Amino acid sequence: MILTNVRDLPIGVTAIVNKITGQGATRRRLMDMGITKGTAIYVRKVAPLGDPIQVMVRGYELSIRKKDAEIIEVNFGEEK
């Protein structure tokens, strides 16, 4: 598996949340939106300038800022 963050995921990729590395209110807000360890997150779209990023989590769509997507650590892909 490849370890990265949501900001760096290509469009159309599904990854599994490993952890949220941030602190305080931002981390709490992401967790309240359903982004928790073990949750699948699918990147649907990225705005033309890269901010925000539209993702699907638990069957609903979210738009998150690039700086917030950066603190969501995920695993995806196959080990080689």
Secondary structure by P-SEA (a helix, b strand, c coil): ccccccccccccbbbbbcccccccaaaaaaaaacccccbbbbbccccccccbbbbbcccbbbbbcaaaaaaccccccccc
